[in-house]
Structures are given as structure tokens and as C-alpha cells.
Amino acid sequence: MDNVSPGQASEALETVERARRQVIDQIHVPTWYWWGLAVGWIGLGLLTDLGSAWLAALATFVFGTVHASVAPRVVSGRHGSRQLSVRGDVAPHVARLVLGGVVVLAAATVGLALLAQADGARHPVTAASIVVAVVLVLGGPLLLGGVRRRAVRRARRPA
């Protein structure tokens, strides 16, 4: 290889950085996942408040089963497009963050529902579920934005 001028080296490094950013931008959990989770959450809240206990339990089982079958592929953050799959070390811990957040939100639903019930709300679980659904729809993309920012910072560190 012939000598590379400083300008050519700089241009090559800029090309690599642009490509790296394009890969990081592919860290993604689909919007339909957040909305589906939110709608299901509200549906479970409604069933709990208005339906029978066995129907709510069955719906919870079905919801959990569907989520367990969909989540492994979608919540990794690694499949933002059909053209590219992000390596696990570029998008570390996304699945753990998302699923950990879901567990925290489940606990928050219970806590909020108990508070709403103590305050005399007619449909405490539905009210709590709506609050959590809003957090899911707004907070999910914010969480991924943080993951992408962290990935950019990690990529800038010298090896």
C-alpha cells in the first residue's frame, strides 16, 4: 500500500465513524411492541376491574405467553431493519433493560392500583394500567435513545 496522506486518513476515519453511527442508529425496538404492550396492559387492567377473576387470570396467561414468544426477537434491539443485525456487543443489555423495565412497571401497576383503591377509585387497576401504558409508549423510545447515546460514547473510547 502506498503512503496515505493525512487528508486521506482523516477521510477514511470519518467514513468509518459515519458507518459506525449508522449501525448504532439501527439499535431499535419496534414502535408496535411498545403500543402492543400498552394496549395489552390496559386490557388486563379492564378485565381485572370488570371481569371475573378466572378470566383475568386466563388473559394474563395468554398475554404473558404471547409476550414471551415475541420478546426474545424484538427486545434485543439488534434487529432494527431487515438489512442489518447489530452485534450484541454494540447493543449490550437492551433485552435486560427492557424486560427489567417491564417487571418494574408490573410492580408499579400493583402499587398504583393499591393507592387508587385506598383512595376510593372505582376502577383502580385500569387507572394504574393507563398510567403505566403511557410510561411504556413514551418511555420505551427514550430508553432506547439512552442505549444509543451510550453506544456512541463507548464507540468513541480508544480500544
C-alpha positions in Angstrom: 0.0 0.0 0.0 1.3 3.4 -0.9 1.7 6.2 1.6 -1.6 7.6 2.8 -1.9 11.3 3.2 -3.2 12.8 6.4 -6.3 14.0 4.5 -7.0 10.6 3.1 -6.5 9.0 6.6 -8.9 11.6 8.1 -11.4 10.9 5.4 -11.2 7.2 5.9 -11.7 7.6 9.7 -14.7 9.8 9.1 -16.2 7.2 6.8 -15.7 4.5 9.5 -17.3 6.8 12.1 -20.3 7.5 9.8 -20.8 3.8 9.3 -20.5 3.1 13.0 -23.2 5.7 13.7 -25.4 4.1 11.1 -25.1 0.8 12.8 -25.8 2.3 16.2 -28.9 4.1 14.8 -30.2 0.6 14.0 -30.5 -0.3 17.7 -34.2 -0.4 17.8 -37.3 -2.0 19.4 -40.3 -1.6 17.1 -42.9 1.0 18.0 -45.6 -1.6 17.7 -44.0 -3.5 20.6 -44.5 -0.6 23.0 -48.0 0.1 21.8 -49.0 -3.6 21.9 -47.6 -3.9 25.4 -49.5 -0.7 26.4 -52.8 -1.8 24.9 -52.5 -5.3 26.4 -51.7 -3.8 29.8 -54.8 -1.6 29.7 -56.9 -4.6 28.6 -55.6 -6.7 31.5 -56.5 -3.8 33.8 -60.0 -3.6 32.5 -60.5 -7.3 32.7 -59.2 -7.3 36.3 -61.6 -4.5 37.3 -64.7 -5.6 35.3 -64.3 -9.3 34.6 -64.2 -12.4 36.7 -61.0 -13.5 38.4 -60.6 -16.6 36.3 -61.0 -14.6 33.0 -58.4 -12.0 34.2 -56.0 -14.9 35.2 -56.5 -16.6 31.8 -56.0 -13.3 29.9 -52.8 -12.7 31.9 -51.5 -16.1 31.0 -52.3 -15.5 27.3 -50.7 -12.1 27.4 -47.6 -13.5 29.1 -47.4 -16.3 26.6 -47.7 -14.0 23.6 -45.1 -11.6 25.1 -42.7 -14.5 25.8 -43.0 -15.7 22.2 -42.4 -12.2 20.7 -40.0 -10.6 23.1 -36.8 -12.6 22.5 -36.6 -11.4 18.9 -37.8 -7.9 19.3 -36.5 -6.6 22.6 -32.8 -7.3 21.9 -32.6 -4.1 20.0 -30.4 -5.9 17.4 -32.9 -6.2 14.6 -33.9 -2.6 13.6 -34.1 -3.4 9.9 -34.1 -6.5 7.7 -30.8 -5.3 6.1 -28.7 -5.2 9.3 -28.4 -7.1 12.6 -26.5 -5.2 15.2 -23.8 -7.2 17.1 -24.6 -7.9 20.7 -21.6 -6.0 21.9 -22.8 -2.9 20.2 -26.2 -3.1 21.8 -25.5 -4.8 25.2 -28.1 -5.3 27.8 -31.0 -3.9 25.8 -33.2 -7.0 26.4 -32.4 -6.9 30.1 -33.2 -3.2 30.3 -36.5 -3.6 28.5 -37.6 -6.8 30.4 -36.4 -5.3 33.7 -38.4 -2.2 33.0 -41.5 -4.4 32.3 -41.0 -6.1 35.7 -40.6 -2.7 37.4 -43.8 -1.4 35.7 -45.7 -4.5 36.8 -44.8 -3.7 40.4 -45.7 -0.1 39.8 -49.1 -1.1 38.5 -49.8 -3.1 41.6 -48.6 -0.2 43.8 -50.6 2.4 41.9 -53.7 0.2 41.9 -53.5 -0.2 45.7 -53.1 3.5 46.1 -56.0 4.2 43.8 -58.2 1.6 45.6 -57.3 3.1 49.0 -58.4 6.5 47.6 -61.7 5.0 46.6 -61.3 4.8 42.8 -64.0 2.6 41.1 -61.5 1.0 38.7 -58.1 1.2 40.4 -56.3 -1.4 38.2 -57.5 0.2 35.0 -56.3 3.6 36.2 -52.9 2.3 37.2 -52.7 0.4 33.9 -53.3 3.6 31.9 -50.6 5.4 33.8 -48.2 2.5 33.1 -49.3 2.3 29.4 -48.3 6.0 28.9 -45.0 5.3 30.5 -44.4 2.4 28.1 -45.3 4.3 25.0 -43.3 7.4 25.9 -40.5 5.8 28.0 -39.7 2.9 25.7 -38.2 5.0 22.9 -36.5 7.2 25.5 -34.8 4.2 27.0 -33.5 3.2 23.5 -32.3 6.7 22.9 -30.2 6.4 26.0 -28.9 3.0 24.9 -27.8 4.5 21.5 -26.1 7.5 23.2 -24.2 5.1 25.5 -23.2 3.0 22.4 -21.9 6.2 20.7 -19.8 7.1 23.8 -18.5 3.5 24.1 -17.5 3.6 20.4 -15.5 6.8 20.8 -13.3 5.3 23.6 -10.0 4.2 22.4 -9.5 0.4 22.2 
